[in-house]
Amino acid sequence: MRFELNGAALTSKVIDGNFPDYARVIPKDNNRTVMVDAKLFAQAVDRVATISAEKSRSVRMAIESGRVVLTVRNMEAGQAVEELEIEYDGEPFELSFNARYLLDITDQISGDTAELRFGGPNDPALVLDPGDADVRYILMPLRV
């Protein structure tokens, strides 16, 4: 189909097929919930990621009761470590994420806090915005 709107041409095509079932990729068993100040978290990720020389910009998150420690190691530039207070009281665990993807998500959080839900070490993380109940972000951890 071809349409014209205010002198500009717009072409569209109807594709015959099924839309992928997006609901299948949304994690449902992520029972470890972390609440963190979205702005402080984004700033800390940005600071530690500045020394990363890797293509993946890997940031290690060590999560334990009441705090998260963000770490980036670079053989040439050294190590960057940031510690933040969080709301979490479960068993400690560690994951690594691409810093760019973490920042992309935290830039979109409209509320003051971000809710991160984790499953197993290789399971996707679910990030929710308590300020907008309709928003869900899915983030795959890096395998290190």
C-alpha positions as CSV (number, residue, x, y, z in Angstrom):
1,M,0.0,0.0,0.0
2,R,1.2,3.5,-0.7
3,F,-0.1,6.6,1.1
4,E,0.6,10.2,0.9
5,L,0.5,12.5,3.9
6,N,1.4,16.2,3.6
7,G,3.3,15.5,0.4
8,A,5.4,12.7,1.9
9,A,5.0,9.1,0.6
10,L,4.5,6.3,3.1
11,T,4.7,2.7,2.0
12,S,3.6,-0.2,4.1
13,K,3.3,-3.9,3.6
14,V,1.1,-6.4,5.5
15,I,3.2,-9.4,6.5
16,D,1.4,-12.7,6.8
17,G,2.7,-14.5,9.9
18,N,2.5,-14.9,13.6
19,F,4.0,-12.3,16.0
20,P,6.5,-14.0,18.3
21,D,5.3,-14.9,21.7
22,Y,7.1,-12.2,23.7
23,A,5.6,-13.4,27.0
24,R,7.8,-16.6,26.9
25,V,11.0,-14.6,27.4
26,I,9.8,-12.7,30.4
27,P,11.3,-14.4,33.5
28,K,8.6,-15.7,35.9
29,D,10.7,-17.5,38.6
30,N,13.0,-14.7,39.5
31,N,12.5,-14.8,43.3
32,R,15.5,-12.7,44.4
33,T,14.4,-9.1,44.5
34,V,16.7,-6.1,44.8
35,M,15.5,-2.5,45.2
36,V,18.1,0.1,44.4
37,D,18.2,3.9,43.9
38,A,18.1,4.1,40.1
39,K,20.1,7.3,39.8
40,L,22.8,6.3,42.2
41,F,23.1,2.8,40.6
42,A,23.4,4.3,37.1
43,Q,26.1,6.7,38.3
44,A,28.1,3.9,40.0
45,V,27.9,1.7,37.0
46,D,29.0,4.5,34.8
47,R,32.0,5.3,37.1
48,V,33.3,1.7,37.3
49,A,32.7,1.1,33.5
50,T,35.1,3.9,32.6
51,I,38.1,1.7,33.1
52,S,36.8,-1.2,31.2
53,A,38.8,-2.0,28.1
54,E,36.8,-5.1,27.1
55,K,34.3,-5.0,24.2
56,S,31.7,-6.4,26.6
57,R,32.3,-3.7,29.2
58,S,31.6,-6.3,31.9
59,V,30.6,-5.1,35.3
60,R,30.6,-7.7,38.1
61,M,27.7,-7.3,40.6
62,A,28.2,-9.0,44.0
63,I,24.9,-8.8,45.8
64,E,24.5,-9.5,49.5
65,S,22.2,-8.5,52.3
66,G,21.9,-4.7,52.2
67,R,24.6,-3.9,49.6
68,V,25.8,-4.4,46.1
69,V,29.5,-4.2,45.1
70,L,30.2,-3.3,41.5
71,T,33.6,-4.2,40.2
72,V,35.5,-3.8,36.9
73,R,39.0,-5.1,36.4
74,N,41.4,-4.0,33.7
75,M,44.8,-5.4,33.4
76,E,46.3,-2.1,32.2
77,A,44.2,0.4,34.2
78,G,43.6,-1.4,37.4
79,Q,40.4,-2.0,39.2
80,A,37.3,0.1,40.0
81,V,34.9,-0.7,42.8
82,E,31.7,1.0,43.9
83,E,29.5,-0.1,46.8
84,L,25.8,0.9,47.1
85,E,23.1,0.3,49.7
86,I,20.2,-1.8,48.5
87,E,17.1,-3.5,49.8
88,Y,17.9,-7.2,49.8
89,D,18.1,-9.8,52.5
90,G,18.6,-13.1,50.8
91,E,21.6,-15.3,50.1
92,P,24.6,-13.6,48.4
93,F,25.2,-14.1,44.7
94,E,27.2,-12.7,41.9
95,L,26.5,-11.9,38.2
96,S,28.1,-9.9,35.4
97,F,26.4,-7.6,33.0
98,N,27.3,-5.4,30.1
99,A,27.6,-1.9,31.5
100,R,26.1,-0.2,28.4
101,Y,22.9,-2.4,28.7
102,L,22.6,-1.6,32.4
103,L,22.9,2.1,31.7
104,D,20.4,1.9,28.8
105,I,17.9,0.5,31.2
106,T,18.5,2.7,34.1
107,D,18.3,5.8,31.8
108,Q,14.7,4.7,31.1
109,I,13.6,4.3,34.8
110,S,11.1,7.1,35.6
111,G,10.9,6.5,39.3
112,D,13.5,6.9,42.1
113,T,14.1,3.2,42.5
114,A,14.6,0.3,40.2
115,E,13.5,-3.2,41.1
116,L,15.8,-5.9,39.8
117,R,14.7,-9.6,40.0
118,F,17.2,-12.4,39.6
119,G,16.9,-16.1,39.1
120,G,19.8,-18.4,38.6
121,P,23.4,-17.3,37.6
122,N,22.7,-17.6,33.8
123,D,19.0,-16.7,33.9
124,P,17.8,-13.4,32.5
125,A,17.3,-10.6,35.0
126,L,14.0,-8.7,35.0
127,V,14.1,-5.0,35.7
128,L,11.0,-3.2,36.7
129,D,10.2,0.5,37.1
130,P,8.0,1.0,40.2
131,G,7.1,4.4,38.7
132,D,5.6,2.7,35.6
133,A,3.9,-0.7,36.1
134,D,3.6,-1.3,32.4
135,V,7.4,-1.4,31.8
136,R,9.6,-4.5,31.9
137,Y,13.2,-4.8,30.9
138,I,15.0,-8.1,30.4
139,L,18.7,-8.3,30.7
140,M,20.9,-11.3,30.0
141,P,23.9,-11.8,32.3
142,L,27.4,-12.3,30.8
143,R,29.0,-15.7,31.1
144,V,32.4,-15.2,32.6
